[in-house]
Amino acid sequence: MILTHIVACSKNHVIGTQGDLPWHLPEDMKFFRDTTKGHVMIMGRKTFDSFKGKALPNRYHIVITRAPSNHTFQSSETSPVIFVNSLEEAMKKAGTLTAQWGEEVFIIGGGEIYRQSLPHANKLLVTLIQKEFEGDTYYPEIDEKVFSLTEKRDIALPIPFSFLTYLRRPV
Ligand SMILES: NC(=O)c1ccc[n+]([C@@H]2O[C@H](COP(=O)([O-])OP(=O)(O)OC[C@H]3O[C@@H](n4cnc5c(N)ncnc54)[C@H](OP(=O)(O)O)[C@@H]3O)[C@@H](O)[C@H]2O)c1
């Protein structure tokens, strides 16, 4: 299993504000949809709530919450949704799904789940927005001694941003 963070982050590390994204970047949304399609996605309960009751088609959703029994969701075969009570359980469950849903498992946020899972991540797909935003949720500092930048694609419009790929350095 390859554990990959996929995140859009501002220059000052902001990823969210008041339960939502601070920006509207259609090209980044397309990148997110294309990249995660057909895969397992692990997320925090607040990030799942930001979908406003809609699961994303053709993805397996594993939602982490301290109270899984409080949650029910009418999921379908093509977009299953399950609730688990720890990151460890989420990763264990994801490991059982790779034959059907692919070796690459995406951590899609939010701030709490990125921070807790960073020590386990093999790869980081970071959309770095080259501007400062105000917000209340942050992505952790990437330690370049631990992760090396292997790809960078710059986009100019509507605001300058870059698609970055980091891989965990071999120990
Ligand atoms: N820019 C991006 O790429 C991006 C991506 C995703 C999200 N976001 C933004 O990030 C914000 C949400 O992030 P967030 O940090 O507030 O919340 P989050 O990480 O999405 O979810 C936090 C919730 O996860 C559960 N949780 C966390 N740690 C747990 C643990 N160790 N064991 C069991 N459950 C645990 C708890 O759920 P319960 O309270 O149910 O127990 C907690 O309230 C939103 O603004 C969203 O739009 C941005």
The ligand as an SDF file (V2000), in Angstrom:
LIG
                    3D

 48 52  0  0  0  0  0  0  0  0999 V2000
   -7.1280   22.3050    1.2060 N   0  0  0  0  0  0  0  0  0  0  0  0
   -7.3160   20.9880    1.2510 C   0  0  0  0  0  0  0  0  0  0  0  0
   -6.7220   20.2330    0.4760 O   0  0  0  0  0  0  0  0  0  0  0  0
   -8.2680   20.4050    2.2660 C   0  0  0  0  0  0  0  0  0  0  0  0
   -8.5150   19.0310    2.2860 C   0  0  0  0  0  0  0  0  0  0  0  0
   -9.3950   18.5300    3.2480 C   0  0  0  0  0  0  0  0  0  0  0  0
  -10.0130   19.3820    4.1320 C   0  0  0  0  0  0  0  0  0  0  0  0
   -9.7460   20.7140    4.0750 N   0  0  0  0  0  0  0  0  0  0  0  0
  -10.3770   21.6280    5.0450 C   0  0  0  0  0  0  0  0  0  0  0  0
   -9.9340   21.2770    6.3520 O   0  0  0  0  0  0  0  0  0  0  0  0
  -10.9590   21.5970    7.2870 C   0  0  0  0  0  0  0  0  0  0  0  0
  -11.2870   20.3540    8.0890 C   0  0  0  0  0  0  0  0  0  0  0  0
  -10.1170   19.9120    8.7790 O   0  0  0  0  0  0  0  0  0  0  0  0
  -10.1070   19.6780   10.3730 P   0  0  0  0  0  0  0  0  0  0  0  0
   -8.6920   19.5300   10.8270 O   0  0  0  0  0  0  0  0  0  0  0  0
  -10.9450   20.7300   11.0160 O   0  0  0  0  0  0  0  0  0  0  0  0
  -10.9250   18.3170   10.5390 O   0  0  0  0  0  0  0  0  0  0  0  0
  -10.7100   16.8240    9.9220 P   0  0  0  0  0  0  0  0  0  0  0  0
   -9.2820   16.4230   10.0820 O   0  0  0  0  0  0  0  0  0  0  0  0
  -11.3450   16.7320    8.5960 O   0  0  0  0  0  0  0  0  0  0  0  0
  -11.6480   15.9910   10.9130 O   0  0  0  0  0  0  0  0  0  0  0  0
  -11.4590   16.0730   12.2970 C   0  0  0  0  0  0  0  0  0  0  0  0
  -12.3140   15.0070   12.9530 C   0  0  0  0  0  0  0  0  0  0  0  0
  -11.7570   13.7220   12.6810 O   0  0  0  0  0  0  0  0  0  0  0  0
  -11.9540   12.8740   13.8120 C   0  0  0  0  0  0  0  0  0  0  0  0
  -10.6450   12.5320   14.3730 N   0  0  0  0  0  0  0  0  0  0  0  0
   -9.4870   13.2310   14.3220 C   0  0  0  0  0  0  0  0  0  0  0  0
   -8.4950   12.5610   14.9180 N   0  0  0  0  0  0  0  0  0  0  0  0
   -9.0440   11.3930   15.3640 C   0  0  0  0  0  0  0  0  0  0  0  0
   -8.5150   10.2710   16.0470 C   0  0  0  0  0  0  0  0  0  0  0  0
   -7.2160   10.1930   16.4000 N   0  0  0  0  0  0  0  0  0  0  0  0
   -9.3450    9.2590   16.3490 N   0  0  0  0  0  0  0  0  0  0  0  0
  -10.6570    9.2800   15.9910 C   0  0  0  0  0  0  0  0  0  0  0  0
  -11.2140   10.3300   15.3140 N   0  0  0  0  0  0  0  0  0  0  0  0
  -10.4020   11.3620   15.0220 C   0  0  0  0  0  0  0  0  0  0  0  0
  -12.8050   13.6710   14.8090 C   0  0  0  0  0  0  0  0  0  0  0  0
  -14.1540   13.4340   14.4330 O   0  0  0  0  0  0  0  0  0  0  0  0
  -15.3610   13.4520   15.5020 P   0  0  0  0  0  0  0  0  0  0  0  0
  -15.4550   14.8830   15.9510 O   0  0  0  0  0  0  0  0  0  0  0  0
  -16.5520   12.9770   14.7320 O   0  0  0  0  0  0  0  0  0  0  0  0
  -14.9700   12.5170   16.6260 O   0  0  0  0  0  0  0  0  0  0  0  0
  -12.4090   15.1060   14.4780 C   0  0  0  0  0  0  0  0  0  0  0  0
  -13.3460   16.0620   14.8950 O   0  0  0  0  0  0  0  0  0  0  0  0
  -12.1340   22.1330    6.4690 C   0  0  0  0  0  0  0  0  0  0  0  0
  -12.0440   23.5520    6.4020 O   0  0  0  0  0  0  0  0  0  0  0  0
  -11.8830   21.5480    5.0860 C   0  0  0  0  0  0  0  0  0  0  0  0
  -12.5020   22.2990    4.0410 O   0  0  0  0  0  0  0  0  0  0  0  0
   -8.9060   21.2440    3.1680 C   0  0  0  0  0  0  0  0  0  0  0  0
  1  2  1  0
  2  3  2  0
  2  4  1  0
  4  5  1  0
  4 48  2  0
  5  6  2  0
  6  7  1  0
  7  8  2  0
  8  9  1  0
  8 48  1  0
  9 10  1  0
  9 46  1  0
 10 11  1  0
 11 12  1  0
 11 44  1  0
 12 13  1  0
 13 14  1  0
 14 15  2  0
 14 16  1  0
 14 17  1  0
 17 18  1  0
 18 19  2  0
 18 20  1  0
 18 21  1  0
 21 22  1  0
 22 23  1  0
 23 24  1  0
 23 42  1  0
 24 25  1  0
 25 26  1  0
 25 36  1  0
 26 27  1  0
 26 35  1  0
 27 28  2  0
 28 29  1  0
 29 30  1  0
 29 35  2  0
 30 31  1  0
 30 32  2  0
 32 33  1  0
 33 34  2  0
 34 35  1  0
 36 37  1  0
 36 42  1  0
 37 38  1  0
 38 39  2  0
 38 40  1  0
 38 41  1  0
 42 43  1  0
 44 45  1  0
 44 46  1  0
 46 47  1  0
M  CHG  2   8   1  16  -1
M  END
$$$$
